[in-house]
Amino acid sequence: MATTKPLRHTPAVRLFHWLHAISTLLLVLTGLNISYPDKRFGFSSLSQSRRLHLATASFFVASYVARVYYALISGDWRNIMFRPRDMVQLPALISFYLLRRPVEPSYGKYNPGEKLLFTLWKMVIIPLTIIIGCALTWPERFPHLVRRFGGLSRIRQRFFLTAVALAASAAVHMYLALSSGPKRLASIFTGQV
């Protein structure tokens, strides 16, 4: 009799993950082309990359809101939210990542580092990027945000920094996922460990 492997990621979580991954990649590529126009990025014009950037950003925001809603309704927020008790477990995880521990300590569905990253994404980086992006895209609709952030040039700087934070943390996420072993890596595709 075949045994069923335990489910690590529901189909909804996997769908949201890949929607965010693809849209983040598109946002980075189109954002680079908007900041540094070059046909080598594959866009025929600056307006084309700007339109694609705004369409992708709209899709990203909608899928982000849907993911947060799913986390709240399904109770998945308990798995991904970094809480004070996770702070106690963080030093052991850091020791493991620094190769000072031979075996990763046992955690629940996600380790404290993953929870910290997910919480930073969902509660800080993504909302801040959305707010700053709205002020940058529609300054006439959000003049109070433009003033609050110190003008359009400051908004561009802050938007760039949040985009770099998102891209850098995504790179760390990919490195840690690739180094976590084939079973855990495969779970984001199959759902099972």
NORLIN-V226357 format. One line per field, one symbol per residue. psi: psi as a letter, one per 30 degrees, with the letter a starting at -180 (. if undefined). burial: 1 if it has 24 or more other ideal C-beta (glycine too) atoms within 12 Angstrom, else 0. Layout:
psi = ???
burial = ???
//
This chain:
psi = kkkkkkkekleeeeeeeeeeeeeeeeeeeeeeeeeikkfffgkfleeeeeeeeeeeeeeeeeeeeeeeeeeeefgfffefkkleffeefeeeeeeefggfkfkklkabekleeeeeeeeeeefdeeeeeeeeeeeeeifffheeeeeefgleeeeeeeeeeeeeeeeeeeeeeeeeefgfleeeefffeffk.
burial = 0000000110001001101110110111111111000000001000001001110110011011001101100001101111000100110010010000000100001111111111111100110111111111100000001100100000110111011011101100100110010001001100000
//
